[in-house]
């Protein structure tokens, strides 16, 4: 029979079991992060770290984890492995030598890729950048004689680290993609949040500028005496807009699409309205 006293006990046991499951999963995942893999094929981890839209450079890191079966008791590889990145502008070949001890510190290749359309940042925040990754792994296998035979081997791909702040990254397999050759098309777009916020800032500056222009227009139609505080407000707007523009996330230098939508138009409207207001102030101001 279930009583009201047993319900809290069962709830506590359920929470305790969930906590143990989380702890065990974290332990298992931490054990999985090692310099070698449990499978028969090497594991190629692709880590995209950052993107500089001003010069079109994608900084990345490739890590090759060898199978545990390919390591000797001295923890050195049984064969020489070569990680080759065809399209990087940095060093393109990483050799894991069988004469050296293998660790997670000597199986990393730092790479850099040039996007095909570096000038696309003009369309910020709707700019779209593309690049290609072409990578393969070779192994020198000893023959019965004294020589070696170079063979291309299949590798598992881990793209879970292909992400960084501010961009939505899409990886699409290319026509030559296969287990022994990585052919991926990389597409980078600004996240939807950045697009919405940037356009909001641009339209906000434009709306404030139009409001100041209407304030000056009403002043011209009236016979009111000039007010220095209104001119001070316009001058403050003129120098405040650059600071407002700078809060747009990952904004490139001036001259992009969002500037023509908001910043440049707002600065022009405020500057013209301020000059007209100053001229009217000089004509109406009585110094007697």
KEVEX-339812 format. One line per field, with one value per residue (C-alpha): residue number from 1; x, z, y; residue in three letters. Coordinates in Angstrom, 1 decimal. Each point is the difference from the previous one (the first is absolute). Example, Ala and Ser with C-alpha at 12.3 -4.5 7.8 and 13.67 -1.06 7.14 Angstrom:
nr = [1/2]
c1 = [12.3/1.4]
c3 = [7.8/-0.7]
c2 = [-4.5/3.4]
rest = [ALA/SER]
***
This chain:
nr = [1/2/3/4/5/6/7/8/9/10/11/12/13/14/15/16/17/18/19/20/21/22/23/24/25/26/27/28/29/30/31/32/33/34/35/36/37/38/39/40/41/42/43/44/45/46/47/48/49/50/51/52/53/54/55/56/57/58/59/60/61/62/63/64/65/66/67/68/69/70/71/72/73/74/75/76/77/78/79/80/81/82/83/84/85/86/87/88/89/90/91/92/93/94/95/96/97/98/99/100/101/102/103/104/105/106/107/108/109/110/111/112/113/114/115/116/117/118/119/120/121/122/123/124/125/126/127/128/129/130/131/132/133/134/135/136/137/138/139/140/141/142/143/144/145/146/147/148/149/150/151/152/153/154/155/156/157/158/159/160/161/162/163/164/165/166/167/168/169/170/171/172/173/174/175/176/177/178/179/180/181/182/183/184/185/186/187/188/189/190/191/192/193/194/195/196/197/198/199/200/201/202/203/204/205/206/207/208/209/210/211/212/213/214/215/216/217/218/219/220/221/222/223/224/225/226/227/228/229/230/231/232/233/234/235/236/237/238/239/240/241/242/243/244/245/246/247/248/249/250/251/252/253/254/255/256/257/258/259/260/261/262/263/264/265/266/267/268/269/270/271/272/273/274/275/276/277/278/279/280/281/282/283/284/285/286/287/288]
c1 = [0.0/1.4/-0.4/0.7/3.2/1.5/-0.5/2.8/2.3/-0.6/0.5/3.4/1.0/-0.9/2.0/3.0/-0.1/-0.1/3.0/1.9/-0.8/1.4/3.2/0.5/-0.6/2.5/2.6/-0.6/0.3/3.2/1.5/-0.8/2.1/3.4/2.8/-1.2/-3.3/-1.5/-1.0/2.0/0.3/1.6/-2.2/0.3/-1.3/-0.7/0.0/-1.0/1.1/-0.5/-0.7/1.3/-2.4/2.2/2.6/-2.0/2.1/-1.4/2.2/-0.3/1.7/0.1/0.7/0.7/-0.7/1.5/-1.6/1.2/0.8/2.6/2.1/2.9/0.6/2.4/-3.0/1.5/-1.8/0.6/0.2/0.7/-3.2/-0.5/-2.9/-0.2/-2.1/-0.1/-1.5/1.5/2.2/2.2/2.1/-2.0/1.6/0.1/2.3/-0.6/3.4/0.1/3.3/-1.4/-2.5/-3.5/-2.1/-2.8/2.6/1.6/-3.0/-1.4/0.3/-0.8/-1.6/-1.4/-2.4/-0.8/-3.7/-0.9/-1.8/1.8/-1.7/-3.4/0.2/-1.5/-3.4/0.3/-2.0/-1.2/3.5/0.5/3.5/1.1/3.2/1.0/1.8/1.9/1.9/1.3/2.1/2.9/2.0/3.3/-0.3/3.1/0.4/1.7/3.1/1.7/-2.4/-3.3/-3.3/-2.0/-3.7/-3.0/-2.1/-3.6/-0.6/-3.0/-1.0/-1.0/-1.5/-1.5/2.5/-0.9/-1.6/1.0/-1.8/-2.1/-0.3/-2.1/2.2/-1.2/2.2/-1.1/1.8/1.6/0.0/3.3/-0.8/0.5/1.4/3.6/-0.4/-1.7/-1.6/-2.2/-1.5/-0.1/-2.6/0.0/-3.0/-0.7/-2.5/-3.6/0.4/2.9/-2.0/-3.1/1.9/2.2/-3.0/-1.8/3.0/0.2/-3.8/0.1/2.7/-2.0/-3.2/1.7/1.6/-3.4/-1.5/2.6/-0.6/-3.7/0.8/2.1/-2.8/-2.6/2.4/0.4/-3.8/-0.5/1.0/1.5/3.3/3.0/0.9/3.7/-1.0/-1.6/3.3/1.9/-2.2/0.7/3.7/-0.1/-1.8/2.7/2.7/-2.1/-0.8/3.6/-0.1/-3.4/1.3/3.0/-2.4/-1.0/1.4/3.2/-0.6/2.6/1.6/-2.3/-1.4/-2.2/-3.6/-1.4/1.8/-1.8/-3.3/0.4/3.2/1.0/-3.6/-0.5/3.2/-0.8/-3.6/1.2/2.9/-2.2/-2.8/2.6/1.4/-3.5/-0.8/3.3/-0.8/-3.5/1.3/2.5/-2.8/-2.5/2.2/-0.2/3.2/-1.4]
c3 = [0.0/-1.0/2.7/-0.1/1.9/-2.6/-2.9/1.1/0.5/-3.5/-1.4/1.8/-1.3/-3.5/0.3/1.4/-3.0/-2.5/1.8/-0.2/-3.7/-0.7/1.9/-1.8/-3.4/0.8/1.1/-3.2/-2.2/1.7/-0.5/-3.7/-0.3/-0.5/-2.5/-1.7/-1.1/0.8/-3.6/-2.9/-1.9/1.0/1.2/-1.7/2.1/-1.8/2.3/-1.5/2.4/-1.5/-3.1/-0.9/-2.5/-0.8/-1.7/-0.5/2.1/1.8/2.8/0.7/1.7/-1.3/2.5/-1.0/2.6/-0.8/0.8/3.2/-2.0/-2.0/3.0/1.3/3.7/0.0/-1.1/-3.4/-3.3/-1.9/-3.3/-1.1/-0.5/-2.1/0.4/-3.2/-0.3/-3.7/0.3/3.1/-0.4/3.0/0.2/-1.8/1.2/3.5/0.5/2.9/0.2/1.1/1.6/2.5/2.9/-1.0/2.1/-0.5/-0.2/-3.2/-2.1/-0.7/-3.2/0.2/-3.2/-1.6/-2.9/-2.3/-0.9/-3.6/0.5/2.5/-1.4/1.0/3.4/-1.8/0.4/3.8/1.8/-2.9/-1.3/-1.0/-0.2/-1.5/0.2/-0.7/2.1/-1.8/2.4/-0.1/2.1/-1.3/1.7/-0.8/0.4/0.1/-2.6/0.2/-1.3/1.0/-1.5/0.8/-1.7/0.3/0.3/0.6/2.8/1.1/2.9/2.1/0.1/3.1/-0.8/3.4/0.5/-3.3/1.7/1.4/1.3/-2.3/-3.1/-1.1/-1.7/-2.5/-1.3/-3.2/-1.5/-3.4/-3.1/1.0/3.6/1.0/3.0/-1.2/-1.1/1.8/-2.4/1.8/-1.0/2.9/0.1/2.6/0.7/2.8/2.5/-0.2/3.3/-1.3/-3.2/1.9/2.6/-2.6/-2.1/3.1/0.9/-3.5/-0.2/3.5/-1.0/-3.2/2.0/2.5/-2.8/-1.7/3.3/0.4/-3.6/0.8/3.1/-2.1/-2.6/2.6/1.4/-3.5/-0.5/3.4/1.2/3.2/1.3/-0.5/2.8/0.4/1.7/-3.2/-1.9/2.8/-0.4/-3.8/0.6/2.6/-2.5/-2.6/2.2/1.7/-3.1/-0.5/3.5/-0.6/-3.2/1.9/2.2/-3.1/0.6/-2.0/-2.2/-2.8/-0.8/-1.3/-3.5/0.3/-0.9/3.5/-0.1/-3.2/1.5/3.3/1.1/-3.1/-0.6/3.6/0.2/-3.2/1.1/3.4/-1.5/-2.6/2.6/2.4/-2.5/-0.9/3.7/0.5/-2.9/1.3/3.5/-1.4/-1.9/2.8/3.0/1.4/1.6/1.0]
c2 = [0.0/3.4/2.7/3.7/-0.6/-2.3/2.5/2.5/-3.0/-1.2/3.5/0.2/-3.3/1.0/3.2/-1.9/-2.5/2.9/1.6/-3.3/-0.3/3.4/-0.7/-3.3/1.6/2.7/-2.6/-2.0/3.1/1.1/-3.4/0.2/3.1/-1.5/0.0/-3.2/-1.6/-3.3/-0.7/-1.4/3.3/3.3/2.8/3.4/2.8/3.3/3.0/3.3/2.7/3.5/2.0/3.4/1.5/2.9/-2.1/-3.2/-2.4/-3.0/-1.3/-3.7/-2.9/-3.6/-2.8/-3.6/-2.6/-3.4/-3.4/-1.5/-3.2/2.0/0.8/-2.0/-0.8/3.0/2.1/0.8/-0.5/-3.2/2.0/3.5/2.0/3.1/2.4/2.1/3.2/1.0/3.5/1.5/3.1/-1.3/-3.1/-2.7/-3.2/-1.5/-3.0/-2.3/-1.9/-3.6/0.6/2.5/-0.5/0.9/2.4/2.5/2.8/-1.0/-1.0/3.5/2.0/3.7/1.1/3.1/0.2/2.9/0.4/0.4/3.3/2.2/3.1/-1.4/1.7/3.1/-1.8/0.0/-1.2/-2.2/-0.9/-3.6/-1.6/-3.3/-2.1/-3.6/-2.6/-2.8/-2.3/-3.5/-2.4/-2.0/-2.8/-1.5/-3.8/-2.2/-2.7/-3.3/1.6/3.2/2.4/1.6/0.2/3.2/-0.6/2.3/-1.2/0.8/2.3/0.8/3.7/2.0/3.4/0.7/2.9/1.7/3.0/3.4/3.1/2.1/-2.3/-2.9/-2.5/-2.6/-2.9/-1.6/-3.1/0.7/-2.3/-1.6/-0.7/-3.6/-2.0/0.5/3.7/2.9/2.4/2.5/3.3/2.5/2.7/2.8/2.3/2.5/-1.4/1.1/1.9/2.1/0.8/1.1/2.1/1.7/1.0/1.2/2.3/1.3/0.8/1.5/2.5/0.9/0.5/2.3/2.0/0.4/1.1/2.7/1.1/0.4/2.0/2.4/0.2/1.0/2.6/1.6/0.2/1.6/3.5/-1.4/1.4/-2.3/-2.4/-0.9/-3.3/-1.3/0.7/-1.7/-3.1/-0.1/0.3/-2.8/-2.2/0.7/-1.4/-2.6/-2.0/-1.3/-1.4/-1.6/-1.6/-1.5/-2.1/-2.0/-3.5/-0.9/3.1/0.5/3.4/2.7/-0.4/-3.2/-0.4/0.8/3.4/1.0/-1.1/1.8/1.7/2.0/1.2/0.9/2.0/1.8/0.9/1.3/2.0/1.7/0.7/1.3/2.4/1.3/0.4/1.9/2.3/0.7/0.6/2.6/1.8/0.0/0.6/3.5/1.2/3.4]
rest = [UNK/UNK/UNK/UNK/UNK/UNK/UNK/UNK/UNK/UNK/UNK/UNK/UNK/UNK/UNK/UNK/UNK/UNK/UNK/UNK/UNK/UNK/UNK/UNK/UNK/UNK/UNK/UNK/UNK/UNK/UNK/UNK/UNK/UNK/UNK/UNK/UNK/UNK/UNK/UNK/UNK/UNK/UNK/UNK/UNK/UNK/UNK/UNK/UNK/UNK/UNK/UNK/UNK/UNK/UNK/UNK/UNK/UNK/UNK/UNK/UNK/UNK/UNK/UNK/UNK/UNK/UNK/UNK/UNK/UNK/UNK/UNK/UNK/UNK/UNK/UNK/UNK/UNK/UNK/UNK/UNK/UNK/UNK/UNK/UNK/UNK/UNK/UNK/UNK/UNK/UNK/UNK/UNK/UNK/UNK/UNK/UNK/UNK/UNK/UNK/UNK/UNK/UNK/UNK/UNK/UNK/UNK/UNK/UNK/UNK/UNK/UNK/UNK/UNK/UNK/UNK/UNK/UNK/UNK/UNK/UNK/UNK/UNK/UNK/UNK/UNK/UNK/UNK/UNK/UNK/UNK/UNK/UNK/UNK/UNK/UNK/UNK/UNK/UNK/UNK/UNK/UNK/UNK/UNK/UNK/UNK/UNK/UNK/UNK/UNK/UNK/UNK/UNK/UNK/UNK/UNK/UNK/UNK/UNK/UNK/UNK/UNK/UNK/UNK/UNK/UNK/UNK/UNK/UNK/UNK/UNK/UNK/UNK/UNK/UNK/UNK/UNK/UNK/UNK/UNK/UNK/UNK/UNK/UNK/UNK/UNK/UNK/UNK/UNK/UNK/UNK/UNK/UNK/UNK/UNK/UNK/UNK/UNK/UNK/UNK/UNK/UNK/UNK/UNK/UNK/UNK/UNK/UNK/UNK/UNK/UNK/UNK/UNK/UNK/UNK/UNK/UNK/UNK/UNK/UNK/UNK/UNK/UNK/UNK/UNK/UNK/UNK/UNK/UNK/UNK/UNK/UNK/UNK/UNK/UNK/UNK/UNK/UNK/UNK/UNK/UNK/UNK/UNK/UNK/UNK/UNK/UNK/UNK/UNK/UNK/UNK/UNK/UNK/UNK/UNK/UNK/UNK/UNK/UNK/UNK/UNK/UNK/UNK/UNK/UNK/UNK/UNK/UNK/UNK/UNK/UNK/UNK/UNK/UNK/UNK/UNK/UNK/UNK/UNK/UNK/UNK/UNK/UNK/UNK/UNK/UNK/UNK/UNK]
***
